[in-house]
Amino acid sequence: MSKITPDGDTATDLPYAVIGAGPSGLAATRALTMRGFDVLGYEMNDDVGGLWDIDGPRSTMYESAHLISSKTTTQFAEHPMGDDVADYPSHRELTRYFHSYADRFGLRAHYRFGTEVTRVEPYADGGWVVESRPVGTGDAAPTTDRVAGVIVANGTLSEPNVPQLNGHFDGQIFHTSAYKQATVFAGKRALVIGAGNSGCDIAVDAVHHAESVDMSVRRGYYFVPKYLFGKPADTLNQGKPLPPRIKQAIDTRVLKLFTGDPVALGFPKPDYKIYESHPIVNSLILHHLGHGDLTIKPDVDHVDGSTVHFRDGTTRDYDTIVLATGYTLHYPFVDPALLRWNGWSPQLYLHIFTPVADGLFMMGMVEASGLGWQGRYEQAELIASYLDARRHRPSQAAAFEARTRGPLPDLSGGYRYLGLERMSYYVNKDAYRTAVRAAIEELS
Protein backbone atom coordinates (compact mmCIF):
# COMPACT_ATOMS: atom_id res chain seq x y z
CA MET A 1 0.00 0.00 0.00
CA SER A 2 1.42 3.35 -1.00
CA LYS A 3 2.06 6.00 1.61
CA ILE A 4 -0.29 8.98 1.55
CA THR A 5 1.36 12.31 2.24
CA PRO A 6 -0.31 15.24 4.00
CA ASP A 7 0.02 17.53 1.00
CA GLY A 8 -1.01 17.47 -2.61
CA ASP A 9 -4.39 15.73 -2.40
CA THR A 10 -7.95 16.91 -2.04
CA ALA A 11 -9.99 15.31 0.71
CA THR A 12 -12.39 13.65 -1.75
CA ASP A 13 -9.51 11.73 -3.38
CA LEU A 14 -8.28 10.22 -0.13
CA PRO A 15 -9.04 6.95 1.64
CA TYR A 16 -10.90 6.62 4.91
CA ALA A 17 -8.90 5.52 7.93
CA VAL A 18 -10.24 2.59 9.96
CA ILE A 19 -8.59 2.16 13.35
CA GLY A 20 -8.80 -1.47 14.44
CA ALA A 21 -9.22 -4.87 12.76
CA GLY A 22 -11.54 -6.51 15.26
CA PRO A 23 -15.17 -7.22 14.32
CA SER A 24 -16.13 -3.52 14.22
CA GLY A 25 -13.11 -2.50 12.16
CA LEU A 26 -13.58 -5.38 9.74
CA ALA A 27 -17.26 -4.48 9.38
CA ALA A 28 -16.34 -0.87 8.61
CA THR A 29 -13.74 -1.90 6.05
CA ARG A 30 -16.14 -4.32 4.39
CA ALA A 31 -19.03 -1.83 4.21
CA LEU A 32 -16.90 1.03 2.86
CA THR A 33 -15.10 -1.02 0.23
CA MET A 34 -18.44 -2.42 -0.96
CA ARG A 35 -19.47 1.18 -1.71
CA GLY A 36 -16.25 1.84 -3.61
CA PHE A 37 -14.40 3.78 -0.92
CA ASP A 38 -10.70 3.23 -0.40
CA VAL A 39 -9.70 2.25 3.14
CA LEU A 40 -6.43 2.61 5.01
CA GLY A 41 -6.61 0.46 8.13
CA TYR A 42 -4.40 0.44 11.22
CA GLU A 43 -4.10 -2.49 13.62
CA MET A 44 -1.71 -3.03 16.53
CA ASN A 45 -1.82 -6.82 16.19
CA ASP A 46 -0.12 -8.79 13.42
CA ASP A 47 -3.45 -10.01 12.04
CA VAL A 48 -7.19 -9.48 12.23
CA GLY A 49 -9.39 -10.46 15.17
CA GLY A 50 -8.94 -7.72 17.74
CA LEU A 51 -9.18 -8.77 21.37
CA TRP A 52 -10.33 -12.26 20.34
CA ASP A 53 -6.76 -13.04 19.29
CA ILE A 54 -5.27 -14.06 22.63
CA ASP A 55 -1.74 -13.41 21.32
CA GLY A 56 -2.47 -9.77 20.43
CA PRO A 57 -0.65 -6.99 22.31
CA ARG A 58 -3.88 -5.55 23.77
CA SER A 59 -5.92 -8.75 23.99
CA THR A 60 -7.87 -9.27 27.20
CA MET A 61 -8.75 -12.84 26.29
CA TYR A 62 -8.21 -15.89 28.53
CA GLU A 63 -7.90 -19.56 27.64
CA SER A 64 -11.39 -20.59 28.77
CA ALA A 65 -13.18 -17.68 27.08
CA HIS A 66 -16.20 -18.40 24.89
CA LEU A 67 -18.96 -16.24 23.45
CA ILE A 68 -21.68 -15.43 25.96
CA SER A 69 -24.14 -15.01 23.09
CA SER A 70 -24.75 -17.81 20.61
CA LYS A 71 -23.17 -17.87 17.18
CA THR A 72 -26.64 -17.49 15.62
CA THR A 73 -27.27 -14.08 17.15
CA THR A 74 -23.64 -12.91 16.96
CA GLN A 75 -22.29 -13.77 13.49
CA PHE A 76 -22.19 -11.54 10.42
CA ALA A 77 -25.27 -12.33 8.32
CA GLU A 78 -23.30 -12.55 5.07
CA HIS A 79 -20.71 -14.89 6.62
CA PRO A 80 -22.43 -17.41 8.91
CA MET A 81 -20.43 -19.81 11.04
CA GLY A 82 -20.49 -23.42 9.87
CA ASP A 83 -22.39 -26.30 11.42
CA ASP A 84 -19.08 -27.60 12.74
CA VAL A 85 -18.76 -24.54 15.00
CA ALA A 86 -20.17 -24.88 18.51
CA ASP A 87 -23.20 -22.89 19.63
CA TYR A 88 -20.91 -20.86 21.92
CA PRO A 89 -17.52 -20.81 20.17
CA SER A 90 -14.20 -20.45 21.93
CA HIS A 91 -11.89 -17.51 21.30
CA ARG A 92 -9.73 -19.73 19.05
CA GLU A 93 -12.73 -20.65 16.89
CA LEU A 94 -13.63 -16.98 16.67
CA THR A 95 -10.11 -15.98 15.65
CA ARG A 96 -10.38 -18.48 12.80
CA TYR A 97 -13.79 -17.03 11.93
CA PHE A 98 -12.40 -13.50 11.59
CA HIS A 99 -9.52 -14.81 9.51
CA SER A 100 -11.99 -16.48 7.15
CA TYR A 101 -14.10 -13.31 6.97
CA ALA A 102 -11.03 -11.24 6.09
CA ASP A 103 -9.90 -13.84 3.54
CA ARG A 104 -13.29 -14.05 1.85
CA PHE A 105 -13.59 -10.30 1.28
CA GLY A 106 -9.92 -9.39 0.89
CA LEU A 107 -9.89 -7.13 3.94
CA ARG A 108 -6.27 -7.67 5.03
CA ALA A 109 -4.96 -5.84 1.96
CA HIS A 110 -6.32 -2.57 3.39
CA TYR A 111 -4.45 -2.77 6.71
CA ARG A 112 -1.09 -1.87 8.14
CA PHE A 113 -0.57 -4.44 10.85
CA GLY A 114 1.72 -4.01 13.84
CA THR A 115 0.87 -0.31 13.74
CA GLU A 116 -0.31 1.95 16.56
CA VAL A 117 -2.23 5.17 15.91
CA THR A 118 -0.89 7.96 18.09
CA ARG A 119 -2.90 10.98 16.90
CA VAL A 120 -5.80 11.92 14.64
CA GLU A 121 -6.94 15.49 14.02
CA PRO A 122 -8.71 17.54 11.35
CA TYR A 123 -6.56 18.83 8.50
CA ALA A 124 -6.76 22.55 7.82
CA ASP A 125 -7.66 22.17 4.13
CA GLY A 126 -10.14 19.33 4.59
CA GLY A 127 -9.97 15.73 5.66
CA TRP A 128 -7.93 14.39 8.55
CA VAL A 129 -4.36 13.61 9.53
CA VAL A 130 -3.45 10.28 11.11
CA GLU A 131 -0.12 9.76 12.84
CA SER A 132 1.06 6.21 13.50
CA ARG A 133 4.17 4.19 14.26
CA PRO A 134 5.16 0.53 14.45
CA VAL A 135 4.23 -1.10 17.74
CA GLY A 136 7.09 -1.10 20.22
CA THR A 137 9.12 1.68 18.61
CA GLY A 138 8.53 4.11 21.48
CA ASP A 139 9.50 7.64 20.51
CA ALA A 140 10.21 6.86 16.86
CA ALA A 141 9.16 9.55 14.39
CA PRO A 142 5.55 8.88 13.35
CA THR A 143 4.29 8.24 9.85
CA THR A 144 1.77 10.89 8.81
CA ASP A 145 -1.12 10.10 6.47
CA ARG A 146 -3.80 12.38 5.18
CA VAL A 147 -7.23 10.75 4.91
CA ALA A 148 -10.76 11.80 4.01
CA GLY A 149 -12.17 10.74 7.37
CA VAL A 150 -11.60 8.49 10.34
CA ILE A 151 -13.62 5.55 11.64
CA VAL A 152 -12.60 4.75 15.22
CA ALA A 153 -13.12 1.01 15.78
CA ASN A 154 -10.58 -0.01 18.39
CA GLY A 155 -13.14 -1.53 20.77
CA THR A 156 -14.41 -0.92 24.29
CA LEU A 157 -12.69 -3.72 26.23
CA SER A 158 -8.98 -2.97 26.10
CA GLU A 159 -8.40 -0.40 28.86
CA PRO A 160 -8.93 -1.95 32.31
CA ASN A 161 -10.74 -0.06 35.02
CA VAL A 162 -8.44 -0.63 38.01
CA PRO A 163 -9.78 0.68 41.33
CA GLN A 164 -7.43 1.45 44.20
CA LEU A 165 -8.17 -0.66 47.26
CA ASN A 166 -7.81 1.03 50.63
CA GLY A 167 -4.75 -0.31 52.42
CA HIS A 168 -1.94 -2.58 51.26
CA PHE A 169 -2.29 -6.19 50.06
CA ASP A 170 0.73 -8.48 50.42
CA GLY A 171 -0.39 -11.09 47.92
CA GLN A 172 -0.87 -11.15 44.15
CA ILE A 173 -3.41 -8.75 42.69
CA PHE A 174 -4.34 -8.39 39.02
CA HIS A 175 -7.15 -7.27 36.74
CA THR A 176 -9.06 -9.79 34.63
CA SER A 177 -7.39 -8.24 31.56
CA ALA A 178 -4.12 -9.89 32.68
CA TYR A 179 -5.68 -13.30 33.32
CA LYS A 180 -4.82 -16.11 30.88
CA GLN A 181 -4.87 -19.54 32.58
CA ALA A 182 -6.49 -21.05 35.67
CA THR A 183 -3.22 -22.60 36.88
CA VAL A 184 -2.40 -19.19 38.39
CA PHE A 185 -4.81 -20.14 41.20
CA ALA A 186 -3.18 -23.46 42.09
CA GLY A 187 -3.27 -23.88 45.87
CA LYS A 188 -4.25 -20.23 46.43
CA ARG A 189 -6.96 -18.61 48.51
CA ALA A 190 -8.59 -16.41 45.85
CA LEU A 191 -10.96 -13.46 45.98
CA VAL A 192 -12.68 -12.22 42.82
CA ILE A 193 -13.95 -8.64 43.19
CA GLY A 194 -16.88 -8.10 40.85
CA ALA A 195 -19.33 -10.53 39.29
CA GLY A 196 -19.58 -9.54 35.64
CA ASN A 197 -19.40 -12.18 32.94
CA SER A 198 -15.59 -12.34 32.99
CA GLY A 199 -15.49 -12.39 36.78
CA CYS A 200 -17.91 -15.31 36.89
CA ASP A 201 -15.99 -17.17 34.18
CA ILE A 202 -12.75 -16.77 36.10
CA ALA A 203 -14.30 -17.77 39.43
CA VAL A 204 -15.58 -20.96 37.79
CA ASP A 205 -12.07 -21.59 36.42
CA ALA A 206 -10.54 -20.98 39.83
CA VAL A 207 -12.63 -23.51 41.79
CA HIS A 208 -10.85 -26.35 39.98
CA HIS A 209 -7.40 -25.21 41.12
CA ALA A 210 -7.63 -22.91 44.15
CA GLU A 211 -7.70 -23.85 47.81
CA SER A 212 -10.74 -21.57 48.19
CA VAL A 213 -12.63 -19.03 46.08
CA ASP A 214 -14.80 -16.10 47.21
CA MET A 215 -16.55 -13.38 45.21
CA SER A 216 -17.06 -9.85 46.52
CA VAL A 217 -20.13 -8.12 45.07
CA ARG A 218 -21.92 -4.80 45.59
CA ARG A 219 -25.32 -5.69 44.16
CA GLY A 220 -27.43 -8.59 42.98
CA TYR A 221 -27.50 -10.00 39.47
CA TYR A 222 -29.77 -11.87 37.10
CA PHE A 223 -28.29 -15.09 35.74
CA VAL A 224 -29.27 -16.41 32.32
CA PRO A 225 -28.40 -20.01 31.37
CA LYS A 226 -26.91 -20.55 27.95
CA TYR A 227 -29.60 -23.10 27.10
CA LEU A 228 -33.36 -22.97 27.61
CA PHE A 229 -35.64 -25.74 26.40
CA GLY A 230 -32.65 -27.35 24.73
CA LYS A 231 -31.79 -24.32 22.57
CA PRO A 232 -29.40 -21.37 22.99
CA ALA A 233 -31.34 -19.00 25.22
CA ASP A 234 -30.80 -15.94 23.04
CA THR A 235 -32.35 -17.61 19.98
CA LEU A 236 -35.76 -17.71 21.67
CA ASN A 237 -38.29 -14.88 21.32
CA GLN A 238 -36.61 -13.38 18.26
CA GLY A 239 -39.84 -12.08 16.78
CA LYS A 240 -41.62 -8.86 17.60
CA PRO A 241 -40.23 -7.60 20.93
CA LEU A 242 -42.52 -7.68 23.94
CA PRO A 243 -43.18 -4.48 25.93
CA PRO A 244 -40.51 -4.12 28.64
CA ARG A 245 -42.79 -4.72 31.64
CA ILE A 246 -44.26 -7.88 30.10
CA LYS A 247 -40.88 -9.25 29.03
CA GLN A 248 -39.36 -8.50 32.41
CA ALA A 249 -42.21 -10.23 34.23
CA ILE A 250 -42.16 -13.32 31.99
CA ASP A 251 -38.38 -13.72 31.84
CA THR A 252 -37.96 -13.25 35.60
CA ARG A 253 -40.36 -16.14 36.20
CA VAL A 254 -38.73 -18.33 33.53
CA LEU A 255 -35.27 -17.74 34.98
CA LYS A 256 -36.42 -18.75 38.46
CA LEU A 257 -37.67 -22.02 37.00
CA PHE A 258 -34.32 -22.76 35.38
CA THR A 259 -31.77 -21.19 37.74
CA GLY A 260 -33.56 -20.91 41.06
CA ASP A 261 -33.06 -17.93 43.35
CA PRO A 262 -29.48 -16.57 43.47
CA VAL A 263 -30.34 -14.84 46.76
CA ALA A 264 -30.69 -18.26 48.41
CA LEU A 265 -27.09 -18.96 47.33
CA GLY A 266 -25.66 -15.81 48.87
CA PHE A 267 -26.10 -13.07 46.27
CA PRO A 268 -27.83 -9.83 47.30
CA LYS A 269 -31.30 -9.29 45.92
CA PRO A 270 -31.08 -7.11 42.78
CA ASP A 271 -32.23 -3.54 43.38
CA TYR A 272 -33.33 -3.26 39.75
CA LYS A 273 -35.41 -5.22 37.25
CA ILE A 274 -34.00 -7.71 34.77
CA TYR A 275 -32.43 -6.13 31.64
CA GLU A 276 -31.85 -2.80 33.40
CA SER A 277 -28.24 -3.96 33.61
CA HIS A 278 -26.40 -6.50 31.51
CA PRO A 279 -27.37 -10.02 32.69
CA ILE A 280 -24.77 -12.65 33.61
CA VAL A 281 -24.80 -15.47 31.06
CA ASN A 282 -23.28 -18.07 33.35
CA SER A 283 -25.31 -20.54 35.39
CA LEU A 284 -22.20 -22.54 36.36
CA ILE A 285 -21.46 -19.95 39.04
CA LEU A 286 -24.76 -20.92 40.69
CA HIS A 287 -23.85 -24.60 40.33
CA HIS A 288 -20.58 -24.10 42.21
CA LEU A 289 -22.23 -21.96 44.87
CA GLY A 290 -24.74 -24.73 45.45
CA HIS A 291 -21.89 -27.22 45.81
CA GLY A 292 -19.98 -25.08 48.29
CA ASP A 293 -17.07 -24.49 45.91
CA LEU A 294 -17.17 -20.72 46.44
CA THR A 295 -18.77 -18.14 48.70
CA ILE A 296 -20.29 -14.71 48.12
CA LYS A 297 -18.88 -11.85 50.21
CA PRO A 298 -19.98 -8.19 50.41
CA ASP A 299 -18.06 -5.18 49.12
CA VAL A 300 -14.46 -4.70 50.28
CA ASP A 301 -13.81 -2.02 52.89
CA HIS A 302 -10.02 -2.24 53.06
CA VAL A 303 -7.07 -4.63 52.93
CA ASP A 304 -4.30 -5.15 55.44
CA GLY A 305 -1.46 -7.53 54.53
CA SER A 306 -3.14 -10.77 53.51
CA THR A 307 -6.41 -9.88 55.26
CA VAL A 308 -9.41 -8.42 53.47
CA HIS A 309 -11.92 -6.51 55.58
CA PHE A 310 -15.46 -6.51 54.18
CA ARG A 311 -18.19 -3.91 54.67
CA ASP A 312 -20.18 -6.23 56.93
CA GLY A 313 -17.30 -6.37 59.42
CA THR A 314 -16.09 -9.86 58.49
CA THR A 315 -12.52 -10.64 57.46
CA ARG A 316 -10.77 -13.37 55.51
CA ASP A 317 -7.20 -14.05 54.38
CA TYR A 318 -6.26 -14.40 50.70
CA ASP A 319 -3.23 -15.04 48.55
CA THR A 320 -4.69 -13.66 45.30
CA ILE A 321 -7.17 -10.91 44.42
CA VAL A 322 -8.67 -10.64 40.94
CA LEU A 323 -10.20 -7.30 39.96
CA ALA A 324 -13.19 -8.11 37.76
CA THR A 325 -13.99 -4.42 37.62
CA GLY A 326 -14.57 -3.92 33.92
CA TYR A 327 -13.13 -1.53 31.37
CA THR A 328 -13.18 2.14 30.51
CA LEU A 329 -13.48 3.68 27.06
CA HIS A 330 -10.08 4.52 25.64
CA TYR A 331 -9.46 6.72 22.60
CA PRO A 332 -6.20 8.46 23.56
CA PHE A 333 -5.34 9.50 20.02
CA VAL A 334 -8.30 11.83 19.52
CA ASP A 335 -9.30 15.03 21.33
CA PRO A 336 -12.26 14.13 23.59
CA ALA A 337 -13.95 17.40 22.65
CA LEU A 338 -14.27 16.14 19.07
CA LEU A 339 -16.25 13.19 20.39
CA ARG A 340 -18.48 15.35 22.60
CA TRP A 341 -17.16 13.36 25.54
CA ASN A 342 -19.37 14.29 28.46
CA GLY A 343 -19.14 12.25 31.65
CA TRP A 344 -18.45 8.56 31.22
CA SER A 345 -18.73 8.33 27.42
CA PRO A 346 -18.98 10.30 24.17
CA GLN A 347 -22.42 11.68 23.39
CA LEU A 348 -22.89 10.75 19.74
CA TYR A 349 -25.89 10.51 17.46
CA LEU A 350 -26.74 6.79 17.23
CA HIS A 351 -23.39 6.28 19.03
CA ILE A 352 -21.71 6.96 15.68
CA PHE A 353 -21.87 10.59 14.54
CA THR A 354 -20.34 13.62 16.23
CA PRO A 355 -21.79 17.00 15.25
CA VAL A 356 -18.56 18.84 16.04
CA ALA A 357 -16.14 17.03 13.72
CA ASP A 358 -16.92 16.43 10.04
CA GLY A 359 -15.59 13.08 8.88
CA LEU A 360 -15.11 11.46 12.31
CA PHE A 361 -17.17 8.35 13.10
CA MET A 362 -17.33 5.85 15.94
CA MET A 363 -17.79 2.12 15.40
CA GLY A 364 -18.62 -0.40 18.11
CA MET A 365 -19.05 2.02 21.01
CA VAL A 366 -22.39 0.48 21.85
CA GLU A 367 -23.42 -2.39 24.09
CA ALA A 368 -26.69 -4.27 24.05
CA SER A 369 -27.75 -7.76 24.91
CA GLY A 370 -28.10 -9.61 21.60
CA LEU A 371 -26.83 -6.85 19.31
CA GLY A 372 -24.13 -9.09 17.86
CA TRP A 373 -21.64 -8.30 15.15
CA GLN A 374 -24.43 -7.89 12.65
CA GLY A 375 -25.63 -4.94 14.70
CA ARG A 376 -22.15 -3.47 14.40
CA TYR A 377 -22.15 -4.18 10.67
CA GLU A 378 -25.35 -2.16 10.35
CA GLN A 379 -23.49 0.73 12.00
CA ALA A 380 -20.84 0.40 9.30
CA GLU A 381 -23.51 0.19 6.60
CA LEU A 382 -24.99 3.44 7.89
CA ILE A 383 -21.61 5.21 7.77
CA ALA A 384 -21.06 3.95 4.22
CA SER A 385 -24.59 4.99 3.19
CA TYR A 386 -24.04 8.46 4.60
CA LEU A 387 -20.71 8.89 2.80
CA ASP A 388 -22.25 7.61 -0.43
CA ALA A 389 -25.13 10.07 -0.03
CA ARG A 390 -22.66 12.92 0.45
CA ARG A 391 -21.08 11.95 -2.83
CA HIS A 392 -24.22 11.27 -4.91
CA ARG A 393 -27.25 12.62 -2.98
CA PRO A 394 -26.02 15.71 -1.10
CA SER A 395 -29.48 17.00 -0.17
CA GLN A 396 -30.31 13.73 1.60
CA ALA A 397 -26.97 13.77 3.35
CA ALA A 398 -27.49 17.37 4.46
CA ALA A 399 -30.91 16.57 5.91
CA PHE A 400 -29.41 13.67 7.86
CA GLU A 401 -26.50 15.84 9.07
CA ALA A 402 -28.98 18.34 10.49
CA ARG A 403 -30.58 15.58 12.54
CA THR A 404 -27.22 14.50 13.99
CA ARG A 405 -26.85 17.99 15.44
CA GLY A 406 -30.17 17.75 17.27
CA PRO A 407 -31.27 15.90 20.41
CA LEU A 408 -30.04 12.34 20.87
CA PRO A 409 -32.81 9.78 20.30
CA ASP A 410 -34.04 7.52 23.08
CA LEU A 411 -32.56 4.09 22.38
CA SER A 412 -33.53 2.46 25.66
CA GLY A 413 -36.56 0.66 24.30
CA GLY A 414 -38.44 1.64 27.45
CA TYR A 415 -35.94 0.07 29.89
CA ARG A 416 -34.53 2.10 32.78
CA TYR A 417 -30.84 1.29 32.72
CA LEU A 418 -28.72 1.62 35.83
CA GLY A 419 -26.69 4.82 36.08
CA LEU A 420 -23.32 3.10 35.80
CA GLU A 421 -20.28 3.86 33.64
CA ARG A 422 -20.57 0.58 31.74
CA MET A 423 -24.25 1.30 31.06
CA SER A 424 -23.66 4.83 29.73
CA TYR A 425 -23.42 3.53 26.14
CA TYR A 426 -25.92 0.69 26.55
CA VAL A 427 -28.96 0.45 24.27
CA ASN A 428 -31.88 -1.84 23.63
CA LYS A 429 -30.96 -3.89 20.57
CA ASP A 430 -34.39 -3.70 18.96
CA ALA A 431 -34.72 0.06 19.42
CA TYR A 432 -31.17 0.59 18.22
CA ARG A 433 -31.28 -1.60 15.14
CA THR A 434 -34.65 -0.13 14.16
CA ALA A 435 -33.20 3.40 14.34
CA VAL A 436 -30.05 2.49 12.41
CA ARG A 437 -31.97 0.66 9.69
CA ALA A 438 -34.37 3.59 9.33
CA ALA A 439 -31.41 5.94 8.85
CA ILE A 440 -29.93 3.65 6.20
CA GLU A 441 -33.25 3.64 4.37
CA GLU A 442 -33.46 7.43 4.62
CA LEU A 443 -30.04 7.82 2.99
CA SER A 444 -30.64 5.28 0.20
LINFENQUI-V726577 format. One record per helix or strand of 2 or more residues. SS is the DSSP state (@ for helix, = for strand). FROM is the first residue (numbers start at 1). TO is the last residue. Records with the same first field share a line. If there is no record, write none. Layout:
SS = FROM-TO  FROM-TO
This chain:
@ = 11-13  23-34  50-52  71-74  91-105  108-110  176-178  182-185  197-206  233-235  244-259  262-265  284-290  336-339  372-392  394-404  421-423  429-443
= = 16-19  39-43  111-113  115-122  128-134  143-147  149-152  167-169  172-175  189-193  212-216  227-228  231-232  295-297  300-305  307-310  315-317  320-323  341-342  345-346  360-362
